[in-house]
Amino acid sequence: MKRAALTAGRVLITLFLLFLLFQRIDRNAFLEALRHLQVGWYALAVLAFLGTMVASALRWYVLLKPLDPLPFWPLLKGYLVGLFVGNYLPSGGIDVVRGVYVLPYTNRRAPVFASVVVDRMVGFLAITTVILVGLPWGVAEVRPYQTWLTLFSAGVLLAAVLPLERHVYTFVARWLPRMPLGNRLLRLYEQYYLYRTFPGALAYAYALSFLILLGFGLTVKFTALGLGSRVPLVETVFFVAIINVLAMIPVTISGFGLREGGFVAFFGNLVGAERALALSLLFFGASLITSLLGALILLFGGTPRKPMP
């Protein structure tokens, strides 16, 4: 009952945010923008989004390899399945699903889920880097949010780095087993802590994160060209990094409403509110189209099983 109530609440928030956005735009202009979408440019956008999924799976492969090396292909399938199922879950659902999907390939749960956590944290660190580098430019659309973005960046840095500090580990290892489920959480944390001995994997994953952000930026740029608009790539990557953070706040279904509001806020001055909203929905559409590969894997990929040695 509690889970159903939370889902219903998220659906209501999603619908309310979308209602507010559609009240603020010219709906005829919005539909006209969609009607004249150039399919060739949008196909490139979908391919760019697919490329980000491949790069994301590669980043996960790099991070999991020191703890429990698994083949790349199951991890890519896990990412695509997670993307598909995550369309119907609160933001962040993709991480849980992809972790669960690859468990039949290994008997070790802690390394898998630790790698998922580190994978997400490394992605956040790259987003934080883009935000901190971009803020001094003083982009007009971002100025009202500079304080919050700075606080978010500081929070991500602390959340990523402090658990790797030896004194923090010693304190947590002493007290965590006294809590409910403490021993399981400690095993997960121990795997996370091990990453302090794998700086090469962390650096490689961090570099891949910028390639992923570039892929998202290209997805938006190609979509904008399909709508007959041009957006600068550097600013687009900057804006999309912030929008990705907004969409991860777990109060709506699959980030709907939050993502669209971010696109209108940041891209509205560049392409107009109507095209910015169309841009957001088409960006999600690229994700939806790509996630169909995950649906095909679920339908025809068979039951995941541990590869033969």
C-alpha positions as CSV (number, residue, x, y, z in Angstrom):
1,M,0.0,0.0,0.0
2,K,2.8,2.4,0.9
3,R,4.6,1.7,-2.4
4,A,1.4,2.2,-4.3
5,A,0.8,5.5,-2.6
6,L,4.3,6.7,-3.4
7,T,3.8,5.7,-7.1
8,A,0.5,7.5,-7.2
9,G,2.1,10.6,-5.7
10,R,4.9,10.6,-8.2
11,V,2.3,10.2,-11.1
12,L,0.4,13.2,-9.7
13,I,3.5,15.3,-9.4
14,T,4.5,14.4,-12.9
15,L,1.1,15.3,-14.4
16,F,1.0,18.5,-12.4
17,L,4.5,19.7,-13.6
18,L,3.6,18.8,-17.2
19,F,0.3,20.7,-16.9
20,L,2.1,23.8,-15.7
21,L,4.5,23.7,-18.6
22,F,1.8,23.2,-21.2
23,Q,-0.1,26.1,-19.7
24,R,2.9,28.4,-20.3
25,I,3.5,27.7,-23.9
26,D,1.8,28.1,-27.3
27,R,0.5,24.6,-27.9
28,N,0.0,25.2,-31.6
29,A,3.6,26.3,-32.0
30,F,4.7,23.3,-30.0
31,L,2.8,20.9,-32.3
32,E,4.0,22.7,-35.3
33,A,7.6,22.2,-34.2
34,L,7.0,18.4,-33.8
35,R,5.2,18.2,-37.1
36,H,8.2,19.5,-39.0
37,L,10.8,17.3,-37.3
38,Q,13.5,16.2,-39.8
39,V,13.8,12.4,-39.3
40,G,17.4,12.2,-40.5
41,W,18.7,14.5,-37.8
42,Y,16.6,12.7,-35.2
43,A,18.0,9.3,-36.3
44,L,21.5,10.7,-35.6
45,A,20.2,11.8,-32.2
46,V,19.0,8.3,-31.4
47,L,22.4,6.9,-32.5
48,A,24.2,9.4,-30.3
49,F,22.0,8.3,-27.4
50,L,22.8,4.6,-28.1
51,G,26.4,5.5,-28.1
52,T,26.1,7.0,-24.6
53,M,24.7,3.6,-23.4
54,V,27.6,1.7,-24.9
55,A,30.0,4.1,-23.3
56,S,28.1,3.8,-20.0
57,A,28.3,0.1,-20.1
58,L,32.0,0.3,-20.8
59,R,32.5,2.6,-17.8
60,W,30.7,0.0,-15.6
61,Y,32.9,-2.8,-17.1
62,V,36.0,-0.8,-16.2
63,L,34.9,-0.3,-12.7
64,L,33.7,-3.8,-12.1
65,K,36.7,-5.5,-13.6
66,P,39.1,-5.0,-10.5
67,L,36.5,-6.6,-8.2
68,D,34.7,-9.2,-10.2
69,P,35.5,-9.2,-14.0
70,L,32.5,-9.9,-16.1
71,P,32.2,-9.9,-19.9
72,F,31.2,-6.6,-21.5
73,W,28.2,-8.0,-23.3
74,P,26.1,-8.9,-20.2
75,L,26.8,-5.5,-18.7
76,L,25.6,-3.8,-21.9
77,K,22.5,-5.9,-21.9
78,G,22.0,-5.0,-18.2
79,Y,22.3,-1.3,-19.0
80,L,19.7,-1.6,-21.8
81,V,17.3,-3.7,-19.8
82,G,17.7,-1.2,-16.9
83,L,17.0,1.7,-19.3
84,F,13.8,0.0,-20.5
85,V,12.5,-0.9,-17.1
86,G,13.6,2.4,-15.7
87,N,11.2,4.2,-17.9
88,Y,8.5,3.1,-15.6
89,L,10.3,3.7,-12.3
90,P,11.3,6.7,-10.3
91,S,14.7,8.2,-11.5
92,G,17.5,5.9,-10.4
93,G,15.6,2.7,-11.0
94,I,17.9,1.8,-13.9
95,D,20.8,1.3,-11.4
96,V,18.9,-1.2,-9.3
97,V,17.6,-3.1,-12.4
98,R,21.0,-3.4,-14.1
99,G,22.6,-4.6,-10.9
100,V,19.9,-7.3,-10.5
101,Y,20.1,-8.3,-14.1
102,V,23.8,-9.3,-14.0
103,L,23.6,-11.2,-10.7
104,P,23.1,-14.6,-12.4
105,Y,26.5,-14.1,-14.0
106,T,28.3,-14.0,-10.6
107,N,27.9,-15.3,-7.1
108,R,29.1,-12.1,-5.6
109,R,26.5,-9.4,-5.0
110,A,28.6,-6.9,-3.1
111,P,31.1,-6.2,-5.9
112,V,28.3,-5.7,-8.4
113,F,26.3,-3.2,-6.4
114,A,29.4,-1.5,-5.1
115,S,30.5,-1.0,-8.8
116,V,27.0,0.4,-9.5
117,V,27.3,2.9,-6.7
118,V,30.9,3.9,-7.8
119,D,29.7,4.1,-11.4
120,R,27.0,6.6,-10.4
121,M,29.4,8.6,-8.2
122,V,32.0,8.9,-10.9
123,G,29.3,10.1,-13.3
124,F,28.2,12.7,-10.7
125,L,31.9,13.8,-10.3
126,A,32.1,14.4,-14.0
127,I,28.8,16.4,-13.9
128,T,30.2,18.3,-11.0
129,T,33.4,19.1,-12.9
130,V,31.4,20.4,-15.8
131,I,29.2,22.5,-13.5
132,L,32.2,24.0,-11.6
133,V,34.1,24.8,-14.9
134,G,30.9,26.2,-16.5
135,L,29.7,28.4,-13.6
136,P,32.4,31.1,-13.9
137,W,31.2,31.8,-17.5
138,G,28.1,33.3,-15.9
139,V,25.6,31.9,-18.4
140,A,22.5,33.9,-17.8
141,E,20.1,31.0,-17.6
142,V,22.2,29.4,-14.8
143,R,22.8,32.5,-12.6
144,P,19.7,32.1,-10.4
145,Y,20.8,28.6,-9.5
146,Q,24.6,29.2,-8.9
147,T,24.3,28.8,-5.1
148,W,22.4,25.5,-5.3
149,L,24.7,24.1,-8.0
150,T,27.8,25.0,-5.9
151,L,26.3,23.3,-2.8
152,F,25.4,20.3,-4.9
153,S,28.9,20.1,-6.3
154,A,30.4,20.3,-2.8
155,G,28.0,17.6,-1.6
156,V,29.0,15.2,-4.4
157,L,32.7,15.7,-3.8
158,L,32.2,15.0,-0.1
159,A,30.0,11.9,-0.7
160,A,32.4,10.5,-3.2
161,V,35.7,11.1,-1.4
162,L,34.9,10.8,2.3
163,P,34.0,7.1,2.3
164,L,37.4,6.4,0.8
165,E,39.2,8.1,3.8
166,R,40.8,5.6,6.2
167,H,39.5,7.1,9.4
168,V,35.9,7.3,8.0
169,Y,36.2,3.6,7.0
170,T,37.4,2.6,10.5
171,F,34.6,4.5,12.2
172,V,31.9,3.1,9.9
173,A,33.3,-0.5,10.2
174,R,33.1,-0.3,14.0
175,W,29.5,1.0,14.2
176,L,27.7,-0.2,11.1
177,P,27.4,-3.9,12.2
178,R,25.3,-2.7,15.2
179,M,22.6,-1.5,12.9
180,P,19.8,-3.6,11.2
181,L,21.2,-5.1,8.0
182,G,24.5,-3.6,9.1
183,N,26.7,-6.6,8.1
184,R,25.3,-6.6,4.6
185,L,25.8,-2.9,4.2
186,L,29.3,-3.2,5.6
187,R,30.2,-5.8,2.9
188,L,29.0,-3.4,0.3
189,Y,30.9,-0.5,1.8
190,E,34.1,-2.7,2.0
191,Q,33.9,-3.2,-1.8
192,Y,33.4,0.5,-2.3
193,Y,36.4,1.2,0.0
194,L,38.6,-1.1,-2.1
195,Y,38.4,1.4,-5.0
196,R,41.0,3.6,-3.3
197,T,43.5,1.0,-4.4
198,F,42.4,1.2,-8.1
199,P,43.1,4.8,-9.2
200,G,43.7,3.7,-12.8
201,A,40.1,2.3,-13.1
202,L,38.7,5.4,-11.4
203,A,40.6,7.7,-13.8
204,Y,39.5,5.7,-16.9
205,A,35.9,5.7,-15.7
206,Y,36.1,9.4,-15.0
207,A,37.4,10.1,-18.5
208,L,34.6,8.0,-20.0
209,S,32.0,10.1,-18.1
210,F,32.9,13.1,-20.2
211,L,32.4,11.1,-23.4
212,I,29.0,10.1,-22.0
213,L,28.1,13.8,-21.3
214,L,29.3,14.7,-24.8
215,G,27.0,12.0,-26.2
216,F,24.0,13.4,-24.4
217,G,25.0,16.9,-25.7
218,L,25.1,15.6,-29.3
219,T,21.7,13.9,-28.8
220,V,20.3,17.3,-27.9
221,K,22.2,19.2,-30.7
222,F,21.1,16.7,-33.4
223,T,17.5,16.9,-32.1
224,A,17.6,20.7,-32.2
225,L,18.8,20.6,-35.8
226,G,15.9,18.3,-36.6
227,L,13.6,20.9,-35.2
228,G,15.2,23.6,-37.3
229,S,17.2,25.2,-34.5
230,R,20.9,25.5,-33.6
231,V,22.3,25.2,-30.1
232,P,26.0,25.7,-29.2
233,L,27.5,22.3,-28.2
234,V,29.5,23.5,-25.2
235,E,26.5,25.2,-23.6
236,T,24.4,22.3,-24.4
237,V,26.7,19.8,-22.6
238,F,26.7,22.2,-19.6
239,F,22.9,22.5,-19.5
240,V,22.3,18.8,-20.1
241,A,24.7,18.0,-17.1
242,I,22.5,20.1,-14.9
243,I,19.2,18.8,-16.3
244,N,20.4,15.2,-15.7
245,V,20.8,16.1,-12.0
246,L,17.3,17.5,-11.9
247,A,15.8,14.4,-13.6
248,M,17.4,12.2,-11.0
249,I,15.4,13.7,-8.1
250,P,13.1,10.8,-7.3
251,V,9.8,12.6,-7.1
252,T,8.4,11.9,-10.6
253,I,8.2,8.9,-13.0
254,S,11.4,8.6,-15.1
255,G,12.2,12.3,-14.4
256,F,9.2,13.6,-16.4
257,G,8.3,17.1,-15.6
258,L,11.6,17.9,-13.9
259,R,13.5,17.3,-17.1
260,E,11.1,19.2,-19.2
261,G,11.2,22.1,-16.8
262,G,14.9,22.1,-17.0
263,F,14.9,22.2,-20.8
264,V,12.5,25.1,-20.9
265,A,14.5,27.0,-18.3
266,F,17.9,26.6,-19.9
267,F,17.1,26.3,-23.6
268,G,14.0,28.5,-23.8
269,N,16.1,31.6,-24.5
270,L,18.0,29.8,-27.3
271,V,15.2,28.1,-29.2
272,G,11.9,29.3,-27.6
273,A,9.9,27.7,-24.9
274,E,7.8,25.6,-27.3
275,R,10.8,24.1,-29.1
276,A,12.6,23.6,-25.8
277,L,9.7,21.5,-24.5
278,A,9.6,19.6,-27.8
279,L,13.4,19.1,-27.5
280,S,13.0,17.6,-24.0
281,L,10.3,15.2,-25.1
282,L,12.2,14.1,-28.1
283,F,15.3,13.6,-25.9
284,F,13.3,11.3,-23.8
285,G,12.0,9.7,-27.0
286,A,15.6,8.9,-28.0
287,S,15.9,7.2,-24.7
288,L,12.6,5.3,-25.2
289,I,13.6,4.2,-28.7
290,T,17.0,3.0,-27.4
291,S,15.4,1.2,-24.5
292,L,13.4,-1.0,-26.9
293,L,16.6,-2.9,-27.3
294,G,16.3,-3.7,-23.6
295,A,12.7,-4.9,-24.2
296,L,13.9,-7.2,-27.0
297,I,16.6,-8.6,-24.7
298,L,14.0,-9.4,-22.1
299,L,11.7,-11.0,-24.6
300,F,14.2,-13.0,-26.7
301,G,17.5,-12.9,-24.8
302,G,16.9,-15.9,-22.7
303,T,17.5,-16.2,-19.0
304,P,20.8,-14.7,-17.9
305,R,23.2,-17.3,-16.7
306,K,26.8,-17.5,-15.5
307,P,29.1,-18.0,-18.4
308,M,31.1,-21.2,-18.5
309,P,34.7,-20.8,-17.2
